[in-house]
Amino acid sequence: MERENTKEAHKEYKKNRQNAKRIISSAKEKKLKECTNELKDCGCQNEIFRLPKQMVKERHDISGSNCINGASGKVIVDDKGIEDSWKEYMKLMSEENGWDHRG
């Protein structure tokens, strides 16, 4: 009985997965048509180069952080301050654990 229920669930899962793929594919196709029509209507050469760059940028994950807490407890937002804070932290860690920097 349990085996049959599992097979039915798997069939339903496959059906739903295929349906989702169809929906995603049609949405992608629709968006691509909109973008190409927009480029044709605009006639701007710069738009042709900007669009792929924007698409790649949107797909990248955010890496790193925008802010950290410093040793004094204050939030550091600027890149130079974050870099200095990490350098200080790594220096303290190497001194505390006696790490050799020569590798």
Chimera marker file (.cmm) of the C-alpha trace (Angstrom):
<marker_set name="trace">
<marker id="1" x="0.000" y="0.000" z="0.000" r="1" g="1" b="0" radius="0.5"/>
<marker id="2" x="2.752" y="2.421" z="0.947" r="1" g="1" b="0" radius="0.5"/>
<marker id="3" x="4.672" y="1.531" z="-2.219" r="1" g="1" b="0" radius="0.5"/>
<marker id="4" x="1.716" y="2.461" z="-4.443" r="1" g="1" b="0" radius="0.5"/>
<marker id="5" x="1.227" y="5.732" z="-2.590" r="1" g="1" b="0" radius="0.5"/>
<marker id="6" x="4.898" y="6.572" z="-3.162" r="1" g="1" b="0" radius="0.5"/>
<marker id="7" x="4.613" y="5.812" z="-6.886" r="1" g="1" b="0" radius="0.5"/>
<marker id="8" x="1.538" y="8.011" z="-7.185" r="1" g="1" b="0" radius="0.5"/>
<marker id="9" x="3.257" y="10.807" z="-5.312" r="1" g="1" b="0" radius="0.5"/>
<marker id="10" x="6.270" y="10.498" z="-7.609" r="1" g="1" b="0" radius="0.5"/>
<marker id="11" x="4.069" y="10.638" z="-10.719" r="1" g="1" b="0" radius="0.5"/>
<marker id="12" x="2.321" y="13.729" z="-9.391" r="1" g="1" b="0" radius="0.5"/>
<marker id="13" x="5.699" y="15.302" z="-8.557" r="1" g="1" b="0" radius="0.5"/>
<marker id="14" x="6.975" y="14.667" z="-12.093" r="1" g="1" b="0" radius="0.5"/>
<marker id="15" x="3.786" y="16.127" z="-13.569" r="1" g="1" b="0" radius="0.5"/>
<marker id="16" x="4.075" y="19.268" z="-11.413" r="1" g="1" b="0" radius="0.5"/>
<marker id="17" x="7.767" y="19.610" z="-12.207" r="1" g="1" b="0" radius="0.5"/>
<marker id="18" x="7.093" y="19.445" z="-15.952" r="1" g="1" b="0" radius="0.5"/>
<marker id="19" x="4.315" y="21.995" z="-15.595" r="1" g="1" b="0" radius="0.5"/>
<marker id="20" x="6.640" y="24.327" z="-13.676" r="1" g="1" b="0" radius="0.5"/>
<marker id="21" x="9.320" y="23.950" z="-16.357" r="1" g="1" b="0" radius="0.5"/>
<marker id="22" x="6.792" y="24.856" z="-19.054" r="1" g="1" b="0" radius="0.5"/>
<marker id="23" x="5.684" y="27.956" z="-17.136" r="1" g="1" b="0" radius="0.5"/>
<marker id="24" x="9.272" y="29.075" z="-16.547" r="1" g="1" b="0" radius="0.5"/>
<marker id="25" x="10.205" y="28.467" z="-20.169" r="1" g="1" b="0" radius="0.5"/>
<marker id="26" x="7.255" y="30.479" z="-21.474" r="1" g="1" b="0" radius="0.5"/>
<marker id="27" x="8.028" y="33.324" z="-19.038" r="1" g="1" b="0" radius="0.5"/>
<marker id="28" x="11.661" y="33.393" z="-20.186" r="1" g="1" b="0" radius="0.5"/>
<marker id="29" x="10.605" y="33.390" z="-23.825" r="1" g="1" b="0" radius="0.5"/>
<marker id="30" x="8.122" y="36.206" z="-23.203" r="1" g="1" b="0" radius="0.5"/>
<marker id="31" x="10.755" y="38.306" z="-21.396" r="1" g="1" b="0" radius="0.5"/>
<marker id="32" x="13.286" y="37.706" z="-24.184" r="1" g="1" b="0" radius="0.5"/>
<marker id="33" x="10.765" y="38.833" z="-26.802" r="1" g="1" b="0" radius="0.5"/>
<marker id="34" x="9.995" y="41.959" z="-24.770" r="1" g="1" b="0" radius="0.5"/>
<marker id="35" x="13.683" y="42.796" z="-24.481" r="1" g="1" b="0" radius="0.5"/>
<marker id="36" x="14.402" y="42.279" z="-28.171" r="1" g="1" b="0" radius="0.5"/>
<marker id="37" x="11.366" y="44.348" z="-29.170" r="1" g="1" b="0" radius="0.5"/>
<marker id="38" x="12.476" y="47.072" z="-26.788" r="1" g="1" b="0" radius="0.5"/>
<marker id="39" x="15.940" y="47.110" z="-28.372" r="1" g="1" b="0" radius="0.5"/>
<marker id="40" x="14.489" y="47.219" z="-31.875" r="1" g="1" b="0" radius="0.5"/>
<marker id="41" x="12.161" y="50.100" z="-30.983" r="1" g="1" b="0" radius="0.5"/>
<marker id="42" x="14.838" y="52.053" z="-29.156" r="1" g="1" b="0" radius="0.5"/>
<marker id="43" x="17.471" y="51.855" z="-31.875" r="1" g="1" b="0" radius="0.5"/>
<marker id="44" x="20.169" y="52.660" z="-29.315" r="1" g="1" b="0" radius="0.5"/>
<marker id="45" x="23.475" y="50.889" z="-29.826" r="1" g="1" b="0" radius="0.5"/>
<marker id="46" x="24.455" y="51.311" z="-26.175" r="1" g="1" b="0" radius="0.5"/>
<marker id="47" x="21.388" y="49.429" z="-24.992" r="1" g="1" b="0" radius="0.5"/>
<marker id="48" x="22.537" y="46.342" z="-26.894" r="1" g="1" b="0" radius="0.5"/>
<marker id="49" x="25.704" y="46.177" z="-24.795" r="1" g="1" b="0" radius="0.5"/>
<marker id="50" x="24.145" y="47.291" z="-21.503" r="1" g="1" b="0" radius="0.5"/>
<marker id="51" x="21.432" y="44.650" z="-21.386" r="1" g="1" b="0" radius="0.5"/>
<marker id="52" x="23.679" y="41.536" z="-21.261" r="1" g="1" b="0" radius="0.5"/>
<marker id="53" x="25.889" y="43.167" z="-18.642" r="1" g="1" b="0" radius="0.5"/>
<marker id="54" x="22.831" y="43.938" z="-16.541" r="1" g="1" b="0" radius="0.5"/>
<marker id="55" x="21.553" y="40.365" z="-16.899" r="1" g="1" b="0" radius="0.5"/>
<marker id="56" x="24.892" y="38.936" z="-15.753" r="1" g="1" b="0" radius="0.5"/>
<marker id="57" x="25.047" y="41.370" z="-12.837" r="1" g="1" b="0" radius="0.5"/>
<marker id="58" x="21.547" y="40.377" z="-11.678" r="1" g="1" b="0" radius="0.5"/>
<marker id="59" x="22.535" y="36.708" z="-11.539" r="1" g="1" b="0" radius="0.5"/>
<marker id="60" x="25.570" y="37.206" z="-9.299" r="1" g="1" b="0" radius="0.5"/>
<marker id="61" x="25.215" y="36.507" z="-5.623" r="1" g="1" b="0" radius="0.5"/>
<marker id="62" x="26.184" y="39.165" z="-3.162" r="1" g="1" b="0" radius="0.5"/>
<marker id="63" x="29.542" y="38.302" z="-1.657" r="1" g="1" b="0" radius="0.5"/>
<marker id="64" x="31.165" y="39.983" z="1.263" r="1" g="1" b="0" radius="0.5"/>
<marker id="65" x="29.413" y="42.287" z="3.636" r="1" g="1" b="0" radius="0.5"/>
<marker id="66" x="28.493" y="45.930" z="3.545" r="1" g="1" b="0" radius="0.5"/>
<marker id="67" x="29.257" y="46.562" z="7.201" r="1" g="1" b="0" radius="0.5"/>
<marker id="68" x="30.864" y="44.959" z="10.247" r="1" g="1" b="0" radius="0.5"/>
<marker id="69" x="31.236" y="45.728" z="13.928" r="1" g="1" b="0" radius="0.5"/>
<marker id="70" x="34.631" y="47.120" z="14.815" r="1" g="1" b="0" radius="0.5"/>
<marker id="71" x="36.657" y="46.383" z="17.949" r="1" g="1" b="0" radius="0.5"/>
<marker id="72" x="35.112" y="49.410" z="19.674" r="1" g="1" b="0" radius="0.5"/>
<marker id="73" x="31.605" y="48.125" z="18.927" r="1" g="1" b="0" radius="0.5"/>
<marker id="74" x="30.855" y="50.755" z="16.294" r="1" g="1" b="0" radius="0.5"/>
<marker id="75" x="29.521" y="49.742" z="12.894" r="1" g="1" b="0" radius="0.5"/>
<marker id="76" x="32.062" y="50.218" z="10.099" r="1" g="1" b="0" radius="0.5"/>
<marker id="77" x="30.586" y="50.851" z="6.666" r="1" g="1" b="0" radius="0.5"/>
<marker id="78" x="33.403" y="52.095" z="4.407" r="1" g="1" b="0" radius="0.5"/>
<marker id="79" x="35.616" y="49.592" z="2.547" r="1" g="1" b="0" radius="0.5"/>
<marker id="80" x="38.895" y="50.959" z="3.931" r="1" g="1" b="0" radius="0.5"/>
<marker id="81" x="37.640" y="50.717" z="7.508" r="1" g="1" b="0" radius="0.5"/>
<marker id="82" x="36.425" y="47.140" z="6.975" r="1" g="1" b="0" radius="0.5"/>
<marker id="83" x="39.775" y="46.178" z="5.466" r="1" g="1" b="0" radius="0.5"/>
<marker id="84" x="41.682" y="47.741" z="8.368" r="1" g="1" b="0" radius="0.5"/>
<marker id="85" x="39.422" y="46.012" z="10.878" r="1" g="1" b="0" radius="0.5"/>
<marker id="86" x="40.067" y="42.611" z="9.275" r="1" g="1" b="0" radius="0.5"/>
<marker id="87" x="43.825" y="43.251" z="9.201" r="1" g="1" b="0" radius="0.5"/>
<marker id="88" x="43.736" y="44.079" z="12.914" r="1" g="1" b="0" radius="0.5"/>
<marker id="89" x="41.658" y="40.973" z="13.644" r="1" g="1" b="0" radius="0.5"/>
<marker id="90" x="44.001" y="38.685" z="11.689" r="1" g="1" b="0" radius="0.5"/>
<marker id="91" x="47.038" y="40.226" z="13.401" r="1" g="1" b="0" radius="0.5"/>
<marker id="92" x="45.502" y="39.538" z="16.823" r="1" g="1" b="0" radius="0.5"/>
<marker id="93" x="44.612" y="35.968" z="15.813" r="1" g="1" b="0" radius="0.5"/>
<marker id="94" x="48.140" y="35.226" z="14.571" r="1" g="1" b="0" radius="0.5"/>
<marker id="95" x="49.690" y="36.670" z="17.748" r="1" g="1" b="0" radius="0.5"/>
<marker id="96" x="47.304" y="34.786" z="20.014" r="1" g="1" b="0" radius="0.5"/>
<marker id="97" x="47.747" y="31.442" z="18.251" r="1" g="1" b="0" radius="0.5"/>
<marker id="98" x="51.420" y="31.837" z="17.343" r="1" g="1" b="0" radius="0.5"/>
<marker id="99" x="50.943" y="31.298" z="13.610" r="1" g="1" b="0" radius="0.5"/>
<marker id="100" x="53.953" y="31.562" z="11.369" r="1" g="1" b="0" radius="0.5"/>
<marker id="101" x="53.362" y="33.875" z="8.384" r="1" g="1" b="0" radius="0.5"/>
<marker id="102" x="55.970" y="32.158" z="6.241" r="1" g="1" b="0" radius="0.5"/>
<marker id="103" x="53.651" y="29.249" z="5.500" r="1" g="1" b="0" radius="0.5"/>
<link id1="1" id2="2" r="1" g="1" b="0" radius="0.2"/>
<link id1="2" id2="3" r="1" g="1" b="0" radius="0.2"/>
<link id1="3" id2="4" r="1" g="1" b="0" radius="0.2"/>
<link id1="4" id2="5" r="1" g="1" b="0" radius="0.2"/>
<link id1="5" id2="6" r="1" g="1" b="0" radius="0.2"/>
<link id1="6" id2="7" r="1" g="1" b="0" radius="0.2"/>
<link id1="7" id2="8" r="1" g="1" b="0" radius="0.2"/>
<link id1="8" id2="9" r="1" g="1" b="0" radius="0.2"/>
<link id1="9" id2="10" r="1" g="1" b="0" radius="0.2"/>
<link id1="10" id2="11" r="1" g="1" b="0" radius="0.2"/>
<link id1="11" id2="12" r="1" g="1" b="0" radius="0.2"/>
<link id1="12" id2="13" r="1" g="1" b="0" radius="0.2"/>
<link id1="13" id2="14" r="1" g="1" b="0" radius="0.2"/>
<link id1="14" id2="15" r="1" g="1" b="0" radius="0.2"/>
<link id1="15" id2="16" r="1" g="1" b="0" radius="0.2"/>
<link id1="16" id2="17" r="1" g="1" b="0" radius="0.2"/>
<link id1="17" id2="18" r="1" g="1" b="0" radius="0.2"/>
<link id1="18" id2="19" r="1" g="1" b="0" radius="0.2"/>
<link id1="19" id2="20" r="1" g="1" b="0" radius="0.2"/>
<link id1="20" id2="21" r="1" g="1" b="0" radius="0.2"/>
<link id1="21" id2="22" r="1" g="1" b="0" radius="0.2"/>
<link id1="22" id2="23" r="1" g="1" b="0" radius="0.2"/>
<link id1="23" id2="24" r="1" g="1" b="0" radius="0.2"/>
<link id1="24" id2="25" r="1" g="1" b="0" radius="0.2"/>
<link id1="25" id2="26" r="1" g="1" b="0" radius="0.2"/>
<link id1="26" id2="27" r="1" g="1" b="0" radius="0.2"/>
<link id1="27" id2="28" r="1" g="1" b="0" radius="0.2"/>
<link id1="28" id2="29" r="1" g="1" b="0" radius="0.2"/>
<link id1="29" id2="30" r="1" g="1" b="0" radius="0.2"/>
<link id1="30" id2="31" r="1" g="1" b="0" radius="0.2"/>
<link id1="31" id2="32" r="1" g="1" b="0" radius="0.2"/>
<link id1="32" id2="33" r="1" g="1" b="0" radius="0.2"/>
<link id1="33" id2="34" r="1" g="1" b="0" radius="0.2"/>
<link id1="34" id2="35" r="1" g="1" b="0" radius="0.2"/>
<link id1="35" id2="36" r="1" g="1" b="0" radius="0.2"/>
<link id1="36" id2="37" r="1" g="1" b="0" radius="0.2"/>
<link id1="37" id2="38" r="1" g="1" b="0" radius="0.2"/>
<link id1="38" id2="39" r="1" g="1" b="0" radius="0.2"/>
<link id1="39" id2="40" r="1" g="1" b="0" radius="0.2"/>
<link id1="40" id2="41" r="1" g="1" b="0" radius="0.2"/>
<link id1="41" id2="42" r="1" g="1" b="0" radius="0.2"/>
<link id1="42" id2="43" r="1" g="1" b="0" radius="0.2"/>
<link id1="43" id2="44" r="1" g="1" b="0" radius="0.2"/>
<link id1="44" id2="45" r="1" g="1" b="0" radius="0.2"/>
<link id1="45" id2="46" r="1" g="1" b="0" radius="0.2"/>
<link id1="46" id2="47" r="1" g="1" b="0" radius="0.2"/>
<link id1="47" id2="48" r="1" g="1" b="0" radius="0.2"/>
<link id1="48" id2="49" r="1" g="1" b="0" radius="0.2"/>
<link id1="49" id2="50" r="1" g="1" b="0" radius="0.2"/>
<link id1="50" id2="51" r="1" g="1" b="0" radius="0.2"/>
<link id1="51" id2="52" r="1" g="1" b="0" radius="0.2"/>
<link id1="52" id2="53" r="1" g="1" b="0" radius="0.2"/>
<link id1="53" id2="54" r="1" g="1" b="0" radius="0.2"/>
<link id1="54" id2="55" r="1" g="1" b="0" radius="0.2"/>
<link id1="55" id2="56" r="1" g="1" b="0" radius="0.2"/>
<link id1="56" id2="57" r="1" g="1" b="0" radius="0.2"/>
<link id1="57" id2="58" r="1" g="1" b="0" radius="0.2"/>
<link id1="58" id2="59" r="1" g="1" b="0" radius="0.2"/>
<link id1="59" id2="60" r="1" g="1" b="0" radius="0.2"/>
<link id1="60" id2="61" r="1" g="1" b="0" radius="0.2"/>
<link id1="61" id2="62" r="1" g="1" b="0" radius="0.2"/>
<link id1="62" id2="63" r="1" g="1" b="0" radius="0.2"/>
<link id1="63" id2="64" r="1" g="1" b="0" radius="0.2"/>
<link id1="64" id2="65" r="1" g="1" b="0" radius="0.2"/>
<link id1="65" id2="66" r="1" g="1" b="0" radius="0.2"/>
<link id1="66" id2="67" r="1" g="1" b="0" radius="0.2"/>
<link id1="67" id2="68" r="1" g="1" b="0" radius="0.2"/>
<link id1="68" id2="69" r="1" g="1" b="0" radius="0.2"/>
<link id1="69" id2="70" r="1" g="1" b="0" radius="0.2"/>
<link id1="70" id2="71" r="1" g="1" b="0" radius="0.2"/>
<link id1="71" id2="72" r="1" g="1" b="0" radius="0.2"/>
<link id1="72" id2="73" r="1" g="1" b="0" radius="0.2"/>
<link id1="73" id2="74" r="1" g="1" b="0" radius="0.2"/>
<link id1="74" id2="75" r="1" g="1" b="0" radius="0.2"/>
<link id1="75" id2="76" r="1" g="1" b="0" radius="0.2"/>
<link id1="76" id2="77" r="1" g="1" b="0" radius="0.2"/>
<link id1="77" id2="78" r="1" g="1" b="0" radius="0.2"/>
<link id1="78" id2="79" r="1" g="1" b="0" radius="0.2"/>
<link id1="79" id2="80" r="1" g="1" b="0" radius="0.2"/>
<link id1="80" id2="81" r="1" g="1" b="0" radius="0.2"/>
<link id1="81" id2="82" r="1" g="1" b="0" radius="0.2"/>
<link id1="82" id2="83" r="1" g="1" b="0" radius="0.2"/>
<link id1="83" id2="84" r="1" g="1" b="0" radius="0.2"/>
<link id1="84" id2="85" r="1" g="1" b="0" radius="0.2"/>
<link id1="85" id2="86" r="1" g="1" b="0" radius="0.2"/>
<link id1="86" id2="87" r="1" g="1" b="0" radius="0.2"/>
<link id1="87" id2="88" r="1" g="1" b="0" radius="0.2"/>
<link id1="88" id2="89" r="1" g="1" b="0" radius="0.2"/>
<link id1="89" id2="90" r="1" g="1" b="0" radius="0.2"/>
<link id1="90" id2="91" r="1" g="1" b="0" radius="0.2"/>
<link id1="91" id2="92" r="1" g="1" b="0" radius="0.2"/>
<link id1="92" id2="93" r="1" g="1" b="0" radius="0.2"/>
<link id1="93" id2="94" r="1" g="1" b="0" radius="0.2"/>
<link id1="94" id2="95" r="1" g="1" b="0" radius="0.2"/>
<link id1="95" id2="96" r="1" g="1" b="0" radius="0.2"/>
<link id1="96" id2="97" r="1" g="1" b="0" radius="0.2"/>
<link id1="97" id2="98" r="1" g="1" b="0" radius="0.2"/>
<link id1="98" id2="99" r="1" g="1" b="0" radius="0.2"/>
<link id1="99" id2="100" r="1" g="1" b="0" radius="0.2"/>
<link id1="100" id2="101" r="1" g="1" b="0" radius="0.2"/>
<link id1="101" id2="102" r="1" g="1" b="0" radius="0.2"/>
<link id1="102" id2="103" r="1" g="1" b="0" radius="0.2"/>
</marker_set>
